[in-house]
Amino acid sequence: MMKWNRGGIALVAATLLSASAWAGEGPAGHSHDHGHGHGESFSAGEPGNPKKPAKIVQVTMGESDGKMLFVPARVEIKKGEQIKFVLRNNGELDHEFVLANTAENLKHAEVMQKNPGMAHEDANSRWLAPKKTSEMVWKFTKAGEFEYACLIPGHREAGMVGTILVK
């Protein structure tokens, strides 16, 4: 039978504790838990049910004449409506689509500035490589003005932000 001394037990305990501290972090120490766990709602509504009917809104993203942009730059939606965003990156660079209110996106943009290589995909966001497509089904449960933005450093500043008006 193996005997453990106090030093060996302390070493194993320290190793396990340090490993568990790192386990929840994403690239560059960025946690992807933005307070949107199960049962919590987002500022712009909630993830939709892909099995239910949805209005389709196509959004393209890319670069043009030194600017970065989304087309369309503005979308109007009825409160309670479920939308299937069909996203296409027509650009030469990676882009993302993050759906939130302006304050949340600006806060998240600060985190992205500190971790510029951070690629992620939460319920309210999609990261797209050049020439790739993705979809997101979203139910707008709250009236107000929201936005979709690319939070890769420099992209929002170059014009990659769109408005969603929910009436």
Z-matrix of the N, CA and C atoms (Angstrom, degrees):
N
C 1 1.454
C 2 1.525 1 108.79
N 3 1.350 2 115.50 1 139.19
C 4 1.458 3 120.92 2 -178.43
C 5 1.525 4 109.62 3 -82.05
N 6 1.338 5 116.11 4 139.51
C 7 1.458 6 120.99 5 176.71
C 8 1.521 7 108.65 6 -106.43
N 9 1.308 8 115.90 7 139.21
C 10 1.467 9 121.96 8 177.94
C 11 1.520 10 108.68 9 -105.89
N 12 1.305 11 116.43 10 132.91
C 13 1.457 12 118.33 11 172.86
C 14 1.524 13 108.59 12 -96.37
N 15 1.288 14 117.13 13 167.86
C 16 1.470 15 121.03 14 -176.94
C 17 1.526 16 112.06 15 -60.05
N 18 1.301 17 118.40 16 -38.63
C 19 1.463 18 121.87 17 -179.98
C 20 1.522 19 111.28 18 -63.68
N 21 1.331 20 117.04 19 -41.13
C 22 1.468 21 120.87 20 178.88
C 23 1.516 22 111.49 21 -65.86
N 24 1.322 23 116.92 22 -41.66
C 25 1.469 24 120.96 23 178.60
C 26 1.525 25 109.91 24 -64.71
N 27 1.315 26 117.13 25 -42.56
C 28 1.469 27 120.61 26 179.70
C 29 1.529 28 110.71 27 -63.37
N 30 1.334 29 117.14 28 -39.68
C 31 1.460 30 120.91 29 179.62
C 32 1.529 31 111.01 30 -64.90
N 33 1.325 32 117.39 31 -44.59
C 34 1.470 33 121.34 32 178.45
C 35 1.526 34 110.00 33 -63.03
N 36 1.326 35 117.46 34 -44.43
C 37 1.467 36 121.03 35 -179.84
C 38 1.531 37 110.97 36 -62.42
N 39 1.316 38 117.64 37 -43.20
C 40 1.467 39 120.89 38 179.88
C 41 1.524 40 110.98 39 -64.64
N 42 1.323 41 116.74 40 -39.89
C 43 1.467 42 120.59 41 178.85
C 44 1.519 43 110.82 42 -63.90
N 45 1.321 44 117.17 43 -45.58
C 46 1.466 45 120.75 44 179.76
C 47 1.523 46 111.55 45 -64.29
N 48 1.312 47 117.56 46 -41.45
C 49 1.462 48 120.33 47 179.78
C 50 1.523 49 111.39 48 -65.74
N 51 1.324 50 117.89 49 -42.10
C 52 1.465 51 118.82 50 -179.92
C 53 1.521 52 111.06 51 -69.03
N 54 1.315 53 118.76 52 -35.27
C 55 1.471 54 121.28 53 177.99
C 56 1.519 55 110.84 54 -66.04
N 57 1.326 56 117.52 55 -40.40
C 58 1.467 57 118.98 56 -179.67
C 59 1.522 58 111.29 57 -70.16
N 60 1.319 59 117.64 58 -28.29
C 61 1.467 60 119.77 59 177.85
C 62 1.520 61 111.25 60 -66.90
N 63 1.331 62 117.89 61 -32.48
C 64 1.467 63 121.59 62 -179.61
C 65 1.517 64 112.48 63 -87.51
N 66 1.296 65 119.26 64 -18.03
C 67 1.469 66 121.94 65 -171.54
C 68 1.515 67 114.11 66 -60.92
N 69 1.325 68 118.68 67 -33.07
C 70 1.459 69 120.23 68 -176.02
C 71 1.512 70 114.81 69 -88.00
N 72 1.286 71 118.59 70 0.09
C 73 1.455 72 120.75 71 -174.97
C 74 1.515 73 111.86 72 -95.13
N 75 1.313 74 115.04 73 146.07
C 76 1.460 75 121.21 74 175.74
C 77 1.517 76 109.24 75 -91.69
N 78 1.332 77 117.72 76 -161.00
C 79 1.456 78 121.41 77 179.79
C 80 1.522 79 111.69 78 -56.37
N 81 1.290 80 115.75 79 140.94
C 82 1.469 81 123.41 80 177.40
C 83 1.521 82 112.38 81 54.61
N 84 1.334 83 117.25 82 32.56
C 85 1.451 84 120.88 83 176.84
C 86 1.507 85 114.61 84 74.46
N 87 1.321 86 118.41 85 18.71
C 88 1.463 87 121.09 86 -178.34
C 89 1.516 88 110.50 87 -93.67
N 90 1.304 89 116.33 88 119.73
C 91 1.456 90 120.74 89 176.26
C 92 1.512 91 109.24 90 -81.79
N 93 1.316 92 116.56 91 140.28
C 94 1.456 93 120.48 92 179.31
C 95 1.512 94 112.10 93 -94.13
N 96 1.307 95 118.02 94 7.77
C 97 1.453 96 120.00 95 175.28
C 98 1.514 97 107.65 96 -90.45
N 99 1.312 98 116.04 97 101.12
C 100 1.460 99 121.48 98 -178.84
C 101 1.521 100 110.41 99 -99.19
N 102 1.341 101 116.92 100 27.76
C 103 1.448 102 119.78 101 -179.71
C 104 1.513 103 112.47 102 79.52
N 105 1.323 104 117.34 103 22.09
C 106 1.452 105 120.30 104 -178.83
C 107 1.522 106 110.14 105 -115.97
N 108 1.311 107 117.01 106 48.87
C 109 1.457 108 119.89 107 -179.94
C 110 1.510 109 111.21 108 -72.81
N 111 1.294 110 115.29 109 -176.36
C 112 1.458 111 120.47 110 -179.45
C 113 1.524 112 110.43 111 -57.90
N 114 1.314 113 116.39 112 135.59
C 115 1.450 114 121.30 113 177.41
C 116 1.518 115 114.17 114 86.03
N 117 1.317 116 118.28 115 -11.40
C 118 1.457 117 120.58 116 178.69
C 119 1.518 118 109.47 117 -92.96
N 120 1.329 119 115.86 118 150.67
C 121 1.462 120 118.71 119 178.97
C 122 1.520 121 110.04 120 -105.56
N 123 1.305 122 115.31 121 159.77
C 124 1.454 123 123.15 122 177.31
C 125 1.522 124 107.51 123 -96.60
N 126 1.324 125 117.39 124 164.07
C 127 1.462 126 120.13 125 -179.58
C 128 1.520 127 111.67 126 -61.66
N 129 1.330 128 117.59 127 -34.36
C 130 1.468 129 121.56 128 -175.41
C 131 1.527 130 113.07 129 -94.23
N 132 1.316 131 118.15 130 8.83
C 133 1.465 132 120.11 131 -179.85
C 134 1.509 133 110.99 132 127.43
N 135 1.343 134 115.73 133 -133.07
C 136 1.460 135 119.91 134 -175.89
C 137 1.530 136 110.08 135 -153.89
N 138 1.332 137 116.22 136 158.22
C 139 1.459 138 118.06 137 175.38
C 140 1.525 139 109.54 138 -57.43
N 141 1.318 140 115.92 139 138.29
C 142 1.457 141 121.04 140 -178.95
C 143 1.515 142 112.03 141 -85.34
N 144 1.323 143 114.72 142 175.70
C 145 1.455 144 122.00 143 177.90
C 146 1.527 145 108.21 144 -99.41
N 147 1.336 146 118.35 145 110.35
C 148 1.464 147 120.36 146 -176.77
C 149 1.532 148 113.73 147 -63.01
N 150 1.325 149 117.95 148 -14.24
C 151 1.467 150 120.95 149 179.75
C 152 1.525 151 112.43 150 -85.68
N 153 1.345 152 116.58 151 -8.59
C 154 1.464 153 120.57 152 179.95
C 155 1.526 154 109.90 153 -101.93
N 156 1.347 155 117.16 154 154.87
C 157 1.469 156 120.17 155 179.82
C 158 1.529 157 111.90 156 -59.63
N 159 1.309 158 114.70 157 147.25
C 160 1.461 159 120.48 158 -179.98
C 161 1.519 160 109.47 159 -147.07
N 162 1.329 161 114.79 160 148.26
C 163 1.461 162 120.69 161 172.64
C 164 1.530 163 106.98 162 -76.03
N 165 1.314 164 117.17 163 134.30
C 166 1.466 165 120.93 164 -178.91
C 167 1.526 166 110.11 165 -91.59
N 168 1.327 167 115.37 166 129.01
C 169 1.462 168 122.33 167 174.61
C 170 1.526 169 106.67 168 -123.55
N 171 1.323 170 116.32 169 115.61
C 172 1.460 171 121.12 170 178.10
C 173 1.523 172 109.31 171 -88.65
N 174 1.321 173 115.75 172 130.42
C 175 1.462 174 121.51 173 178.64
C 176 1.525 175 107.58 174 -127.69
N 177 1.325 176 115.73 175 123.60
C 178 1.463 177 119.93 176 174.10
C 179 1.521 178 108.40 177 -105.92
N 180 1.307 179 115.17 178 153.33
C 181 1.459 180 121.39 179 179.94
C 182 1.515 181 108.62 180 -136.33
N 183 1.323 182 115.19 181 150.85
C 184 1.452 183 118.46 182 179.14
C 185 1.509 184 112.65 183 170.22
N 186 1.323 185 114.39 184 -164.63
C 187 1.459 186 121.88 185 -178.40
C 188 1.525 187 108.23 186 -119.01
N 189 1.350 188 116.06 187 143.94
C 190 1.461 189 121.09 188 178.05
C 191 1.525 190 109.63 189 -158.09
N 192 1.313 191 117.09 190 127.36
C 193 1.469 192 122.94 191 177.44
C 194 1.528 193 112.78 192 51.57
N 195 1.318 194 117.62 193 43.70
C 196 1.456 195 121.85 194 177.80
C 197 1.516 196 114.69 195 77.93
N 198 1.322 197 117.44 196 3.69
C 199 1.462 198 121.56 197 178.48
C 200 1.522 199 109.19 198 -114.91
N 201 1.321 200 115.11 199 161.03
C 202 1.458 201 121.66 200 173.23
C 203 1.515 202 106.12 201 -116.85
N 204 1.329 203 116.42 202 138.42
C 205 1.458 204 117.33 203 -172.80
C 206 1.516 205 113.71 204 -152.69
N 207 1.322 206 112.87 205 161.73
C 208 1.458 207 123.55 206 170.18
C 209 1.524 208 107.13 207 -109.81
N 210 1.314 209 116.83 208 143.08
C 211 1.463 210 122.17 209 172.44
C 212 1.522 211 106.62 210 -128.84
N 213 1.336 212 118.08 211 118.54
C 214 1.459 213 128.31 212 3.34
C 215 1.532 214 111.22 213 -78.31
N 216 1.325 215 115.05 214 161.70
C 217 1.462 216 121.27 215 178.62
C 218 1.524 217 111.41 216 -90.77
N 219 1.338 218 116.78 217 -8.75
C 220 1.469 219 121.08 218 -179.18
C 221 1.527 220 108.93 219 -148.29
N 222 1.343 221 115.26 220 136.64
C 223 1.459 222 121.95 221 178.97
C 224 1.523 223 108.13 222 -134.46
N 225 1.337 224 116.86 223 135.94
C 226 1.469 225 121.30 224 174.65
C 227 1.519 226 108.67 225 -109.31
N 228 1.330 227 115.19 226 135.18
C 229 1.460 228 122.34 227 -174.57
C 230 1.520 229 108.86 228 -137.05
N 231 1.320 230 116.30 229 150.51
C 232 1.461 231 121.23 230 175.76
C 233 1.525 232 109.47 231 -88.13
N 234 1.327 233 115.51 232 140.78
C 235 1.462 234 120.73 233 176.75
C 236 1.527 235 108.56 234 -57.17
N 237 1.318 236 116.66 235 134.89
C 238 1.455 237 122.81 236 -179.45
C 239 1.521 238 113.57 237 90.72
N 240 1.329 239 116.59 238 -9.39
C 241 1.463 240 120.87 239 -177.50
C 242 1.532 241 111.01 240 -76.99
N 243 1.324 242 114.80 241 141.12
C 244 1.459 243 120.87 242 175.14
C 245 1.527 244 108.17 243 -99.12
N 246 1.326 245 115.24 244 130.84
C 247 1.461 246 121.92 245 -176.69
C 248 1.526 247 109.23 246 -119.27
N 249 1.316 248 115.12 247 137.59
C 250 1.462 249 120.66 248 170.84
C 251 1.525 250 106.10 249 -106.36
N 252 1.337 251 115.59 250 105.70
C 253 1.458 252 120.63 251 176.66
C 254 1.527 253 108.06 252 -79.78
N 255 1.308 254 116.51 253 122.55
C 256 1.459 255 122.44 254 173.98
C 257 1.525 256 105.24 255 -103.73
N 258 1.310 257 116.08 256 109.36
C 259 1.460 258 122.91 257 -171.00
C 260 1.524 259 110.70 258 -104.50
N 261 1.322 260 116.17 259 136.41
C 262 1.470 261 120.69 260 177.18
C 263 1.521 262 109.15 261 -138.10
N 264 1.324 263 115.11 262 127.39
C 265 1.458 264 121.34 263 175.14
C 266 1.530 265 107.64 264 -92.95
N 267 1.325 266 116.79 265 102.22
C 268 1.466 267 122.16 266 177.64
C 269 1.522 268 112.13 267 -87.44
N 270 1.319 269 116.97 268 1.00
C 271 1.458 270 121.21 269 -175.15
C 272 1.512 271 114.36 270 -85.50
N 273 1.326 272 113.45 271 -176.01
C 274 1.462 273 122.14 272 178.73
C 275 1.530 274 111.59 273 -100.80
N 276 1.330 275 116.76 274 -5.66
C 277 1.466 276 122.82 275 -178.51
C 278 1.519 277 110.05 276 -118.80
N 279 1.336 278 116.69 277 160.68
C 280 1.461 279 120.70 278 170.98
C 281 1.520 280 108.43 279 -64.71
N 282 1.331 281 116.24 280 146.13
C 283 1.459 282 122.17 281 174.59
C 284 1.519 283 108.37 282 -142.10
N 285 1.322 284 115.55 283 164.87
C 286 1.457 285 119.42 284 174.78
C 287 1.513 286 110.45 285 -136.67
N 288 1.314 287 114.48 286 162.58
C 289 1.461 288 124.08 287 -179.94
C 290 1.520 289 105.03 288 -125.12
N 291 1.336 290 117.09 289 109.43
C 292 1.465 291 121.75 290 -179.64
C 293 1.518 292 107.77 291 -119.02
N 294 1.318 293 116.26 292 119.61
C 295 1.455 294 123.81 293 -176.81
C 296 1.526 295 109.28 294 -99.58
N 297 1.341 296 116.79 295 119.94
C 298 1.468 297 121.76 296 -179.06
C 299 1.523 298 108.33 297 -169.51
N 300 1.336 299 115.99 298 -171.22
C 301 1.462 300 117.41 299 170.28
C 302 1.530 301 107.70 300 -89.46
N 303 1.314 302 116.77 301 168.35
C 304 1.465 303 120.71 302 -174.70
C 305 1.524 304 111.81 303 -60.30
N 306 1.327 305 117.93 304 -43.69
C 307 1.468 306 120.95 305 -178.13
C 308 1.529 307 111.02 306 -60.65
N 309 1.326 308 117.06 307 -44.08
C 310 1.468 309 120.06 308 179.41
C 311 1.527 310 111.15 309 -64.46
N 312 1.327 311 116.78 310 -42.85
C 313 1.463 312 119.09 311 -179.91
C 314 1.526 313 111.71 312 -65.95
N 315 1.330 314 117.72 313 -37.72
C 316 1.467 315 119.70 314 177.97
C 317 1.529 316 110.87 315 -65.60
N 318 1.330 317 116.45 316 -39.28
C 319 1.468 318 120.80 317 177.92
C 320 1.530 319 109.76 318 -64.41
N 321 1.329 320 116.57 319 -44.88
C 322 1.463 321 120.68 320 179.67
C 323 1.531 322 110.56 321 -66.18
N 324 1.333 323 117.18 322 -34.17
C 325 1.467 324 121.09 323 178.06
C 326 1.531 325 110.79 324 -61.72
N 327 1.333 326 117.33 325 -35.47
C 328 1.469 327 120.96 326 177.05
C 329 1.519 328 110.77 327 -62.22
N 330 1.336 329 116.61 328 -42.03
C 331 1.464 330 121.34 329 178.23
C 332 1.526 331 109.49 330 -63.76
N 333 1.322 332 116.20 331 -41.50
C 334 1.465 333 120.82 332 179.60
C 335 1.534 334 111.20 333 -64.16
N 336 1.338 335 117.67 334 -34.45
C 337 1.471 336 120.82 335 177.85
C 338 1.527 337 110.32 336 -61.25
N 339 1.328 338 116.36 337 -36.52
C 340 1.463 339 121.29 338 -178.88
C 341 1.525 340 111.99 339 -79.45
N 342 1.335 341 117.23 340 -21.25
C 343 1.465 342 123.13 341 -178.13
C 344 1.527 343 109.18 342 -132.25
N 345 1.334 344 118.34 343 67.68
C 346 1.467 345 120.96 344 -170.64
C 347 1.525 346 115.52 345 -61.55
N 348 1.305 347 119.96 346 -23.97
C 349 1.460 348 121.41 347 -179.59
C 350 1.511 349 113.65 348 -90.84
N 351 1.316 350 117.19 349 7.29
C 352 1.456 351 122.48 350 -173.29
C 353 1.527 352 111.09 351 -74.21
N 354 1.310 353 116.96 352 107.09
C 355 1.464 354 121.41 353 173.59
C 356 1.519 355 107.30 354 -98.88
N 357 1.304 356 116.91 355 135.80
C 358 1.456 357 119.58 356 -178.72
C 359 1.512 358 110.21 357 -152.54
N 360 1.312 359 114.78 358 164.44
C 361 1.449 360 120.02 359 176.41
C 362 1.525 361 107.57 360 -145.46
N 363 1.313 362 115.31 361 107.09
C 364 1.452 363 121.99 362 176.23
C 365 1.520 364 107.46 363 -103.07
N 366 1.319 365 117.28 364 178.28
C 367 1.467 366 120.51 365 -179.15
C 368 1.526 367 111.75 366 -59.10
N 369 1.331 368 117.35 367 -31.50
C 370 1.468 369 120.86 368 -177.73
C 371 1.528 370 113.31 369 -103.26
N 372 1.332 371 117.55 370 19.02
C 373 1.467 372 118.95 371 -179.63
C 374 1.522 373 111.90 372 -148.40
N 375 1.322 374 113.68 373 155.82
C 376 1.461 375 121.52 374 175.07
C 377 1.527 376 108.43 375 -139.76
N 378 1.324 377 116.70 376 137.62
C 379 1.460 378 124.38 377 176.30
C 380 1.518 379 106.54 378 -106.86
N 381 1.334 380 117.12 379 126.07
C 382 1.459 381 120.76 380 -177.54
C 383 1.522 382 111.47 381 -123.60
N 384 1.314 383 115.62 382 127.44
C 385 1.462 384 121.68 383 171.82
C 386 1.530 385 107.90 384 -73.28
N 387 1.327 386 117.96 385 164.14
C 388 1.469 387 120.23 386 178.99
C 389 1.531 388 112.21 387 -54.92
N 390 1.331 389 114.64 388 137.92
C 391 1.473 390 124.50 389 176.57
C 392 1.526 391 113.54 390 66.83
N 393 1.321 392 118.00 391 15.40
C 394 1.470 393 121.79 392 179.75
C 395 1.519 394 110.49 393 -102.07
N 396 1.329 395 115.39 394 161.71
C 397 1.462 396 122.00 395 177.97
C 398 1.524 397 109.66 396 -125.22
N 399 1.315 398 114.97 397 161.09
C 400 1.459 399 121.99 398 176.19
C 401 1.520 400 107.49 399 -156.85
N 402 1.312 401 115.83 400 168.36
C 403 1.463 402 121.34 401 177.30
C 404 1.515 403 109.43 402 -133.78
N 405 1.310 404 115.04 403 152.75
C 406 1.460 405 121.51 404 174.55
C 407 1.521 406 107.72 405 -145.72
N 408 1.319 407 116.43 406 127.28
C 409 1.462 408 121.30 407 176.76
C 410 1.519 409 107.05 408 -101.16
N 411 1.333 410 115.40 409 128.00
C 412 1.464 411 120.91 410 -174.67
C 413 1.518 412 110.15 411 -137.24
N 414 1.324 413 116.08 412 137.72
C 415 1.463 414 121.54 413 175.99
C 416 1.526 415 108.05 414 -108.83
N 417 1.329 416 114.82 415 121.96
C 418 1.464 417 120.85 416 -178.57
C 419 1.522 418 109.00 417 -89.92
N 420 1.325 419 116.09 418 98.83
C 421 1.461 420 122.70 419 -174.99
C 422 1.520 421 112.98 420 -92.86
N 423 1.323 422 117.05 421 -6.55
C 424 1.466 423 121.17 422 -176.59
C 425 1.523 424 110.03 423 -129.13
N 426 1.328 425 115.58 424 140.15
C 427 1.468 426 120.36 425 174.76
C 428 1.528 427 108.86 426 -78.53
N 429 1.316 428 116.00 427 154.30
C 430 1.458 429 120.15 428 176.92
C 431 1.511 430 111.92 429 141.63
N 432 1.323 431 114.46 430 -173.34
C 433 1.457 432 120.36 431 178.68
C 434 1.520 433 108.77 432 -108.08
N 435 1.311 434 115.22 433 126.20
C 436 1.457 435 122.23 434 -179.43
C 437 1.523 436 107.83 435 -126.03
N 438 1.312 437 116.11 436 179.58
C 439 1.454 438 118.34 437 179.44
C 440 1.512 439 110.97 438 -145.02
N 441 1.311 440 113.88 439 161.55
C 442 1.457 441 121.44 440 166.48
C 443 1.518 442 105.15 441 -122.13
N 444 1.320 443 114.88 442 136.98
C 445 1.459 444 119.56 443 -175.02
C 446 1.516 445 110.01 444 -145.76
N 447 1.321 446 115.03 445 157.02
C 448 1.458 447 121.67 446 170.74
C 449 1.523 448 105.75 447 -98.70
N 450 1.323 449 116.18 448 119.30
C 451 1.459 450 120.51 449 -174.97
C 452 1.522 451 113.25 450 -100.67
N 453 1.333 452 117.05 451 10.37
C 454 1.459 453 119.80 452 171.87
C 455 1.533 454 106.00 453 -63.08
N 456 1.338 455 118.35 454 131.80
C 457 1.463 456 119.93 455 -175.28
C 458 1.530 457 113.52 456 -48.14
N 459 1.342 458 114.51 457 127.93
C 460 1.453 459 122.81 458 178.55
C 461 1.520 460 114.66 459 91.52
N 462 1.316 461 118.28 460 -20.01
C 463 1.463 462 120.54 461 -175.47
C 464 1.530 463 112.24 462 -74.83
N 465 1.317 464 117.56 463 -46.00
C 466 1.473 465 120.02 464 177.24
C 467 1.527 466 109.67 465 -59.90
N 468 1.326 467 114.97 466 -43.44
C 469 1.461 468 120.78 467 -178.82
C 470 1.533 469 111.62 468 -63.62
N 471 1.336 470 116.42 469 -25.78
C 472 1.468 471 121.30 470 179.33
C 473 1.529 472 111.93 471 -88.17
N 474 1.346 473 116.60 472 6.07
C 475 1.460 474 120.14 473 174.60
C 476 1.511 475 116.66 474 111.97
N 477 1.334 476 118.54 475 2.67
C 478 1.462 477 120.20 476 -176.38
C 479 1.520 478 111.91 477 -84.05
N 480 1.322 479 114.57 478 75.75
C 481 1.459 480 121.48 479 175.55
C 482 1.525 481 107.49 480 -150.14
N 483 1.322 482 115.58 481 137.84
C 484 1.459 483 121.45 482 177.67
C 485 1.517 484 109.87 483 -128.02
N 486 1.315 485 116.58 484 159.98
C 487 1.463 486 122.69 485 -176.72
C 488 1.521 487 110.49 486 -110.62
N 489 1.332 488 115.64 487 139.31
C 490 1.462 489 121.90 488 172.31
C 491 1.518 490 107.03 489 -120.88
N 492 1.318 491 115.93 490 121.05
C 493 1.458 492 121.58 491 177.04
C 494 1.522 493 107.59 492 -105.08
N 495 1.332 494 115.81 493 117.10
C 496 1.462 495 121.63 494 179.59
C 497 1.514 496 107.77 495 -105.88
N 498 1.354 497 115.61 496 117.64
C 499 1.474 498 121.25 497 -177.47
C 500 1.512 499 110.85 498 -105.05
